[in-house]
Amino acid sequence: MTDASTTSLIIAGASLIVALITGGIALWNNSKVNDNAVVIQDVKSGIDRDLERLKAKLEHGQLISSTQWNAEFYALQSLWKSMVPARSLARKIIMREGELVGLGLEAGDVSEEAKIDIFKRLLEQYTEAAKHCMLAINEQAPFYSADIRKKANEVHGVAHAIQKATLAALVARQKGKSLPADQAIVAEKERLKELSALMSGVDSIEEMIRKRLNEVQVLNLVTA
């Protein structure tokens, strides 16, 4: 009887130890599962955030393929190269008379015929530059953003207004006609206003291009 009781106690004790060990293993396993679940959830959340950011960049055209970016970059380069000479020549045309005075030249130092000849050559160069500007804006239009194109069209509109006014002034000078003093002052103020609008417009385009260059990310797709 004593042997049977001892045997029963031993068996019961062994069962309890096994149960405790099993329970401990189960708790440890559950703990590891929970830890892994937290890690997996963190990774999933991180992936979801990255996907949302990528989606936002795609929607805003900030993440593009290298092929698309090459086309856009070429279009922006062409546009900017056409703006620089137009801006420079516009300033020369409008400010030239004042610059001659600033150099110390007086009336009669340069003949009217020479002034008209120089003025005519500058206008021809400016007309050609404005033409190249218009072509760059329209020929590359599908490859760069609409907001830059809108601003470029505004700038070209000002450039065209300067061209028309300058041509009219040249024709008047060739015919020996001059505006009354008060009208001449108004006309000069208008030309300076247009020049200021042209300069600020080109500066805005430069700023927009720089912003685009800074924000875009090129996606290089590697294929097997």
TORTI-893721 format. One record per residue (C-alpha): residue in three letters; residue number from 1; x, y, z. Coordinates in nm, 2 decimals, padded with zeros to 4 digits. Layout:
N
+------+-----+--------+--------+--------+
| rest |  nr |      x |      y |      z |
+------+-----+--------+--------+--------+
|  ALA | NUM |      X |      Y |      Z |
...
+------+-----+--------+--------+--------+
END
This chain:
224
+------+-----+--------+--------+--------+
| rest |  nr |      x |      y |      z |
+------+-----+--------+--------+--------+
|  MET |   1 |  00.00 |  00.00 |  00.00 |
|  THR |   2 |  00.28 |  00.23 |  00.10 |
|  ASP |   3 |  00.46 |  00.14 | -00.23 |
|  ALA |   4 |  00.14 |  00.21 | -00.43 |
|  SER |   5 |  00.09 |  00.55 | -00.26 |
|  THR |   6 |  00.46 |  00.64 | -00.32 |
|  THR |   7 |  00.43 |  00.54 | -00.68 |
|  SER |   8 |  00.11 |  00.75 | -00.71 |
|  LEU |   9 |  00.27 |  01.06 | -00.56 |
|  ILE |  10 |  00.58 |  01.02 | -00.78 |
|  ILE |  11 |  00.36 |  00.99 | -01.09 |
|  ALA |  12 |  00.15 |  01.29 | -00.98 |
|  GLY |  13 |  00.46 |  01.49 | -00.91 |
|  ALA |  14 |  00.61 |  01.40 | -01.25 |
|  SER |  15 |  00.28 |  01.50 | -01.42 |
|  LEU |  16 |  00.28 |  01.83 | -01.24 |
|  ILE |  17 |  00.64 |  01.90 | -01.35 |
|  VAL |  18 |  00.55 |  01.81 | -01.71 |
|  ALA |  19 |  00.25 |  02.03 | -01.69 |
|  LEU |  20 |  00.45 |  02.32 | -01.56 |
|  ILE |  21 |  00.72 |  02.27 | -01.82 |
|  THR |  22 |  00.46 |  02.25 | -02.10 |
|  GLY |  23 |  00.28 |  02.55 | -01.97 |
|  GLY |  24 |  00.61 |  02.74 | -01.95 |
|  ILE |  25 |  00.70 |  02.65 | -02.30 |
|  ALA |  26 |  00.35 |  02.75 | -02.42 |
|  LEU |  27 |  00.38 |  03.09 | -02.25 |
|  TRP |  28 |  00.73 |  03.14 | -02.39 |
|  ASN |  29 |  00.60 |  03.05 | -02.74 |
|  ASN |  30 |  00.30 |  03.28 | -02.70 |
|  SER |  31 |  00.53 |  03.56 | -02.59 |
|  LYS |  32 |  00.76 |  03.50 | -02.89 |
|  VAL |  33 |  00.45 |  03.50 | -03.12 |
|  ASN |  34 |  00.33 |  03.82 | -02.97 |
|  ASP |  35 |  00.67 |  03.98 | -03.01 |
|  ASN |  36 |  00.69 |  03.86 | -03.37 |
|  ALA |  37 |  00.34 |  03.99 | -03.43 |
|  VAL |  38 |  00.44 |  04.34 | -03.30 |
|  VAL |  39 |  00.76 |  04.34 | -03.52 |
|  ILE |  40 |  00.56 |  04.23 | -03.82 |
|  GLN |  41 |  00.30 |  04.49 | -03.76 |
|  ASP |  42 |  00.57 |  04.76 | -03.73 |
|  VAL |  43 |  00.72 |  04.65 | -04.05 |
|  LYS |  44 |  00.38 |  04.64 | -04.22 |
|  SER |  45 |  00.31 |  04.99 | -04.09 |
|  GLY |  46 |  00.64 |  05.11 | -04.22 |
|  ILE |  47 |  00.58 |  04.96 | -04.56 |
|  ASP |  48 |  00.23 |  05.12 | -04.57 |
|  ARG |  49 |  00.38 |  05.46 | -04.49 |
|  ASP |  50 |  00.64 |  05.42 | -04.76 |
|  LEU |  51 |  00.38 |  05.32 | -05.01 |
|  GLU |  52 |  00.17 |  05.62 | -04.93 |
|  ARG |  53 |  00.47 |  05.85 | -04.97 |
|  LEU |  54 |  00.55 |  05.69 | -05.30 |
|  LYS |  55 |  00.19 |  05.72 | -05.41 |
|  ALA |  56 |  00.19 |  06.09 | -05.32 |
|  LYS |  57 |  00.51 |  06.14 | -05.52 |
|  LEU |  58 |  00.38 |  05.96 | -05.82 |
|  GLU |  59 |  00.06 |  06.16 | -05.81 |
|  HIS |  60 |  00.26 |  06.48 | -05.79 |
|  GLY |  61 |  00.50 |  06.37 | -06.06 |
|  GLN |  62 |  00.79 |  06.37 | -05.83 |
|  LEU |  63 |  00.89 |  06.01 | -05.88 |
|  ILE |  64 |  00.95 |  05.93 | -06.25 |
|  SER |  65 |  01.14 |  05.70 | -06.47 |
|  SER |  66 |  01.48 |  05.79 | -06.61 |
|  THR |  67 |  01.34 |  05.79 | -06.96 |
|  GLN |  68 |  01.07 |  06.04 | -06.87 |
|  TRP |  69 |  01.32 |  06.25 | -06.67 |
|  ASN |  70 |  01.56 |  06.27 | -06.96 |
|  ALA |  71 |  01.29 |  06.40 | -07.19 |
|  GLU |  72 |  01.18 |  06.65 | -06.92 |
|  PHE |  73 |  01.53 |  06.77 | -06.84 |
|  TYR |  74 |  01.60 |  06.83 | -07.21 |
|  ALA |  75 |  01.28 |  07.03 | -07.24 |
|  LEU |  76 |  01.37 |  07.24 | -06.94 |
|  GLN |  77 |  01.72 |  07.30 | -07.07 |
|  SER |  78 |  01.59 |  07.41 | -07.42 |
|  LEU |  79 |  01.34 |  07.64 | -07.25 |
|  TRP |  80 |  01.59 |  07.81 | -07.03 |
|  LYS |  81 |  01.85 |  07.85 | -07.31 |
|  SER |  82 |  01.58 |  08.03 | -07.52 |
|  MET |  83 |  01.50 |  08.26 | -07.23 |
|  VAL |  84 |  01.85 |  08.39 | -07.16 |
|  PRO |  85 |  01.92 |  08.57 | -07.49 |
|  ALA |  86 |  01.57 |  08.71 | -07.51 |
|  ARG |  87 |  01.61 |  08.86 | -07.16 |
|  SER |  88 |  01.95 |  09.00 | -07.24 |
|  LEU |  89 |  01.85 |  09.16 | -07.57 |
|  ALA |  90 |  01.54 |  09.31 | -07.43 |
|  ARG |  91 |  01.74 |  09.49 | -07.17 |
|  LYS |  92 |  01.98 |  09.62 | -07.44 |
|  ILE |  93 |  01.70 |  09.75 | -07.66 |
|  ILE |  94 |  01.52 |  09.93 | -07.39 |
|  MET |  95 |  01.82 |  10.06 | -07.19 |
|  ARG |  96 |  02.06 |  10.14 | -07.47 |
|  GLU |  97 |  01.99 |  10.51 | -07.50 |
|  GLY |  98 |  02.03 |  10.56 | -07.13 |
|  GLU |  99 |  02.35 |  10.36 | -07.13 |
|  LEU | 100 |  02.50 |  10.58 | -07.40 |
|  VAL | 101 |  02.44 |  10.88 | -07.18 |
|  GLY | 102 |  02.58 |  10.69 | -06.88 |
|  LEU | 103 |  02.90 |  10.63 | -07.08 |
|  GLY | 104 |  02.94 |  11.01 | -07.11 |
|  LEU | 105 |  02.83 |  11.04 | -07.47 |
|  GLU | 106 |  02.66 |  11.36 | -07.56 |
|  ALA | 107 |  02.41 |  11.45 | -07.83 |
|  GLY | 108 |  02.60 |  11.45 | -08.16 |
|  ASP | 109 |  02.87 |  11.21 | -08.06 |
|  VAL | 110 |  02.68 |  10.93 | -08.23 |
|  SER | 111 |  02.49 |  11.01 | -08.54 |
|  GLU | 112 |  02.12 |  10.94 | -08.57 |
|  GLU | 113 |  02.19 |  10.71 | -08.86 |
|  ALA | 114 |  02.44 |  10.51 | -08.66 |
|  LYS | 115 |  02.19 |  10.48 | -08.37 |
|  ILE | 116 |  01.92 |  10.36 | -08.60 |
|  ASP | 117 |  02.15 |  10.10 | -08.76 |
|  ILE | 118 |  02.25 |  09.97 | -08.42 |
|  PHE | 119 |  01.89 |  09.97 | -08.30 |
|  LYS | 120 |  01.78 |  09.78 | -08.61 |
|  ARG | 121 |  02.04 |  09.51 | -08.56 |
|  LEU | 122 |  01.95 |  09.47 | -08.20 |
|  LEU | 123 |  01.58 |  09.44 | -08.29 |
|  GLU | 124 |  01.66 |  09.17 | -08.56 |
|  GLN | 125 |  01.85 |  08.97 | -08.30 |
|  TYR | 126 |  01.58 |  09.02 | -08.04 |
|  THR | 127 |  01.31 |  08.91 | -08.29 |
|  GLU | 128 |  01.51 |  08.59 | -08.37 |
|  ALA | 129 |  01.56 |  08.52 | -07.99 |
|  ALA | 130 |  01.18 |  08.57 | -07.93 |
|  LYS | 131 |  01.11 |  08.33 | -08.21 |
|  HIS | 132 |  01.34 |  08.06 | -08.06 |
|  CYS | 133 |  01.18 |  08.12 | -07.73 |
|  MET | 134 |  00.83 |  08.06 | -07.87 |
|  LEU | 135 |  00.95 |  07.74 | -08.05 |
|  ALA | 136 |  01.11 |  07.60 | -07.73 |
|  ILE | 137 |  00.79 |  07.67 | -07.53 |
|  ASN | 138 |  00.56 |  07.49 | -07.78 |
|  GLU | 139 |  00.78 |  07.22 | -07.92 |
|  GLN | 140 |  00.87 |  07.08 | -07.58 |
|  ALA | 141 |  00.53 |  07.15 | -07.41 |
|  PRO | 142 |  00.43 |  06.78 | -07.36 |
|  PHE | 143 |  00.75 |  06.71 | -07.17 |
|  TYR | 144 |  00.75 |  06.96 | -06.88 |
|  SER | 145 |  00.49 |  07.08 | -06.63 |
|  ALA | 146 |  00.19 |  07.29 | -06.72 |
|  ASP | 147 |  00.27 |  07.56 | -06.46 |
|  ILE | 148 |  00.61 |  07.63 | -06.61 |
|  ARG | 149 |  00.46 |  07.64 | -06.95 |
|  LYS | 150 |  00.19 |  07.89 | -06.84 |
|  LYS | 151 |  00.46 |  08.12 | -06.69 |
|  ALA | 152 |  00.67 |  08.08 | -07.01 |
|  ASN | 153 |  00.38 |  08.18 | -07.22 |
|  GLU | 154 |  00.32 |  08.49 | -07.00 |
|  VAL | 155 |  00.69 |  08.59 | -07.04 |
|  HIS | 156 |  00.67 |  08.54 | -07.42 |
|  GLY | 157 |  00.36 |  08.76 | -07.43 |
|  VAL | 158 |  00.56 |  09.04 | -07.27 |
|  ALA | 159 |  00.85 |  08.98 | -07.50 |
|  HIS | 160 |  00.62 |  09.01 | -07.80 |
|  ALA | 161 |  00.47 |  09.33 | -07.67 |
|  ILE | 162 |  00.83 |  09.47 | -07.64 |
|  GLN | 163 |  00.90 |  09.36 | -07.99 |
|  LYS | 164 |  00.59 |  09.54 | -08.13 |
|  ALA | 165 |  00.66 |  09.86 | -07.94 |
|  THR | 166 |  01.02 |  09.86 | -08.04 |
|  LEU | 167 |  00.94 |  09.80 | -08.41 |
|  ALA | 168 |  00.69 |  10.09 | -08.40 |
|  ALA | 169 |  00.96 |  10.31 | -08.24 |
|  LEU | 170 |  01.21 |  10.21 | -08.51 |
|  VAL | 171 |  00.98 |  10.29 | -08.79 |
|  ALA | 172 |  00.90 |  10.63 | -08.64 |
|  ARG | 173 |  01.27 |  10.71 | -08.61 |
|  GLN | 174 |  01.34 |  10.60 | -08.96 |
|  LYS | 175 |  01.07 |  10.85 | -09.08 |
|  GLY | 176 |  01.22 |  11.12 | -08.87 |
|  LYS | 177 |  00.91 |  11.14 | -08.64 |
|  SER | 178 |  00.93 |  11.18 | -08.27 |
|  LEU | 179 |  00.67 |  11.18 | -08.00 |
|  PRO | 180 |  00.59 |  11.49 | -07.80 |
|  ALA | 181 |  00.79 |  11.51 | -07.47 |
|  ASP | 182 |  00.50 |  11.41 | -07.25 |
|  GLN | 183 |  00.41 |  11.11 | -07.47 |
|  ALA | 184 |  00.77 |  11.01 | -07.49 |
|  ILE | 185 |  00.80 |  10.99 | -07.11 |
|  VAL | 186 |  00.48 |  10.78 | -07.09 |
|  ALA | 187 |  00.61 |  10.54 | -07.36 |
|  GLU | 188 |  00.95 |  10.51 | -07.18 |
|  LYS | 189 |  00.78 |  10.43 | -06.85 |
|  GLU | 190 |  00.57 |  10.16 | -07.03 |
|  ARG | 191 |  00.88 |  10.00 | -07.18 |
|  LEU | 192 |  01.05 |  10.00 | -06.85 |
|  LYS | 193 |  00.74 |  09.84 | -06.69 |
|  GLU | 194 |  00.74 |  09.57 | -06.96 |
|  LEU | 195 |  01.11 |  09.51 | -06.91 |
|  SER | 196 |  01.06 |  09.47 | -06.54 |
|  ALA | 197 |  00.78 |  09.22 | -06.61 |
|  LEU | 198 |  01.00 |  09.02 | -06.85 |
|  MET | 199 |  01.29 |  09.01 | -06.60 |
|  SER | 200 |  01.07 |  08.90 | -06.31 |
|  GLY | 201 |  00.90 |  08.64 | -06.53 |
|  VAL | 202 |  01.22 |  08.49 | -06.63 |
|  ASP | 203 |  01.34 |  08.49 | -06.27 |
|  SER | 204 |  01.02 |  08.30 | -06.18 |
|  ILE | 205 |  01.08 |  08.04 | -06.44 |
|  GLU | 206 |  01.43 |  07.99 | -06.31 |
|  GLU | 207 |  01.29 |  07.94 | -05.96 |
|  MET | 208 |  01.03 |  07.69 | -06.08 |
|  ILE | 209 |  01.29 |  07.49 | -06.27 |
|  ARG | 210 |  01.52 |  07.48 | -05.97 |
|  LYS | 211 |  01.23 |  07.37 | -05.75 |
|  ARG | 212 |  01.15 |  07.09 | -06.00 |
|  LEU | 213 |  01.51 |  06.98 | -06.01 |
|  ASN | 214 |  01.52 |  06.96 | -05.63 |
|  GLU | 215 |  01.19 |  06.77 | -05.58 |
|  VAL | 216 |  01.21 |  06.51 | -05.85 |
|  GLN | 217 |  01.33 |  06.16 | -05.78 |
|  VAL | 218 |  01.44 |  05.94 | -06.07 |
|  LEU | 219 |  01.33 |  05.57 | -06.05 |
|  ASN | 220 |  01.58 |  05.35 | -06.22 |
|  LEU | 221 |  01.42 |  05.02 | -06.31 |
|  VAL | 222 |  01.66 |  04.73 | -06.33 |
|  THR | 223 |  01.54 |  04.45 | -06.55 |
|  ALA | 224 |  01.69 |  04.10 | -06.56 |
+------+-----+--------+--------+--------+
END
